[in-house]
Amino acid sequence: MTAARTINFTLNGMPVTADVKPHHNLVELLQMQFSLTGARESCGQGLCGCCTVLVDGRAVSGCLYLAVFVDGAEVTTVESLDTATTLSPVQEAFIETGAFQCGYCTPGFILMVGQLLDAHPDPDDHQIRHYLTGNLCRCATYPEVIEAVKLAAKKRKAAAPA
């Protein structure tokens, strides 16, 4: 039996400490020690995007990313968008376009759309499809997701200071 290791990292803007075993992945860490369930393990192979988490600003598959690797890193989950009064433009767009049915894949899509719009503020259909290739929706809401990306881009542009 391998001993746990203590790691320190920033989680959604707050410094945290956790004890992790070498075989625990990032999703297990977030769920077991921090009760964050936005990133979910579905395929367990990094193919579906349900477990998407940002580590130092880059999207990773939390089901494949070992928890010990976040020692000293900045981890951002969909829960970072949680506020009592406002939604992000991406969240608003997903609601307004109905870009979800069961919602299981939605947290991963929302994080990826945020990254997409950071890189391409006014993406075309090809860029959207290419960027979101790693996110699967078993309910097949892809047309609504594409519509949500375009709406979120407009919302971001309208909210940007002139």
Summary of the structure (lengths in Angstrom):
residues: 162
radius of gyration: 16.1
end to end distance: 58.0
largest distance: 58.0
contacts: 490
relative contact order: 0.15
helix: 40%
strand: 17%
